[in-house]
Amino acid sequence: MKRDLKKAFDRYTKEDLSLSPVELIEFFLERHPGKVAFSSSLGAEDQVLTHMLAGTGKPVKLFTLDTGRLFQETYELLEITRHRYHLPFEVYFPEAAKVEKMVNTKGINLFYDSIEDRKLCCHIRKIEPLKRALDGMEIWITGLRREQSVTRGDTGALAWDVNLALIKVNPLIDWKDQDVWTFIRDHKIPYNTLHDKGFPSIGCLPCTRAVLPEEESRAGRWWWEQPDLKECGLHTRNSGRT
């Protein structure tokens, strides 16, 4: 099955997929019915994609990851978004036993101690729940944009995710910040109020800070680490791209 999916990916890379974000979404919804998932962190880009997906009228698995360390503003936006779009929004949590063992062994804020401990926390709270959420899926839609950080500069609109063995689709990959916020304003899309307080990228509360005007949008994520290392592991750099 995965071999056939990889063949489909190779075929797609040879097609002309110079499509708008909505057209790209519909392309995969039509060809992989019931096998398309969208992971939303409830960031600005993801709110745009939620709006687009709702507009297609086609079924899609829509989910978010609750790490247990999110901002209250994020939880509030989740409820607002549910009521606005009337879409089933699944929430995936980390396994409690693994969180308990990690915290009791390394402390509640272990992520400040070392990159290894931070990645362990991200693995338990994010990556493992993501794998459960994407189990059985073939297409993973994300809100990745090249402009977000140096770690995403070589990302394509379409990629083969080596670790998860599925096709990753990034409809907004070429969008700039202005494109995102113009779309949000034009369509009156609800967004996280932290964006108005200097938080262009929002993750877990203890690992996110506001940024200065001259800083890149993800500078406030794990700000104590080097820029080229700042990924939680959800989006790896070893995937094929087009």
C-alpha positions, 0 to 999 in steps of 0.5 A, spaced: 500 500 500 505 504 501 509 502 495 503 504 491 502 511 495 510 512 493 508 511 486 502 516 486 507 521 489 512 520 484 507 521 478 504 527 481 511 530 481 511 529 474 504 533 473 503 540 472 500 542 479 501 549 478 494 550 482 491 555 487 491 553 494 484 551 494 485 547 487 491 543 490 486 541 496 481 539 492 485 535 487 487 531 493 481 530 496 478 528 490 483 523 488 484 520 496 477 520 498 477 519 506 484 518 506 486 526 507 488 529 514 489 536 516 493 537 522 492 544 525 496 548 530 490 553 530 496 558 527 494 563 522 496 559 516 492 553 519 486 558 520 486 560 513 486 552 511 481 550 515 476 556 512 478 553 505 477 546 507 470 548 510 469 551 503 470 545 499 464 541 502 468 535 502 470 530 508 477 531 511 480 529 517 481 535 521 485 534 528 489 538 533 495 536 538 493 538 545 500 537 548 498 539 555 502 546 555 498 550 550 496 557 551 489 559 554 488 563 548 489 557 543 484 553 547 479 559 546 480 559 539 479 552 538 472 553 540 471 559 536 473 555 530 469 549 531 462 553 532 464 558 526 465 552 521 461 546 524 467 541 522 469 535 527 475 537 530 479 531 533 483 533 539 489 528 540 493 528 547 500 525 549 500 518 553 499 520 560 504 515 563 509 517 558 508 524 560 508 522 568 515 518 567 518 524 563 516 529 568 518 525 574 525 523 571 527 530 568 522 535 571 516 539 568 521 544 564 526 539 562 526 542 555 530 548 557 536 543 560 538 541 553 536 540 546 536 532 547 531 533 553 527 538 549 526 533 543 524 528 548 518 532 550 516 534 543 516 527 541 512 525 547 507 530 547 507 531 539 510 526 535 507 520 538 500 523 538 501 525 530 503 518 528 496 516 531 492 521 528 495 520 521 494 512 522 491 510 515 491 516 512 495 518 505 495 525 505 497 530 510 495 537 509 500 542 513 500 550 513 508 550 512 510 556 508 518 557 506 518 564 509 517 562 516 524 560 518 531 558 515 529 550 516 523 551 511 526 554 506 527 548 501 520 546 502 516 544 496 508 544 495 508 537 495 513 532 499 514 525 500 514 524 508 520 519 509 518 517 516 511 517 516 510 514 509 505 519 506 504 525 501 505 531 505 501 537 501 503 544 503 498 549 499 500 555 502 508 554 501 509 560 497 505 565 501 508 571 505 505 574 511 501 579 508 498 574 503 496 570 510 493 576 513 490 579 507 486 573 506 484 573 514 481 580 514 478 579 507 474 573 510 473 575 517 477 568 519 478 568 527 485 568 529 489 567 536 489 574 539 496 572 541 498 574 534 496 581 536 501 581 541 507 580 538 506 572 537 507 570 529 508 563 531 504 560 537 506 553 540 507 551 547 506 556 552 513 555 556 517 554 549 514 561 545 515 568 546 513 574 543 518 577 537 521 583 535 519 587 529 526 585 525 526 577 527 523 572 523 516 569 525 519 563 528 524 566 532 520 566 538 519 558 538 525 555 542 529 562 542 534 559 546 536 554 541 540 555 534 535 557 528 537 551 524 535 546 529 529 549 531 524 544 529 520 539 534 520 533 529 513 534 526 516 536 520 523 533 518 528 536 513 529 529 510 523 528 505 523 529 498 520 535 495 517 538 488 
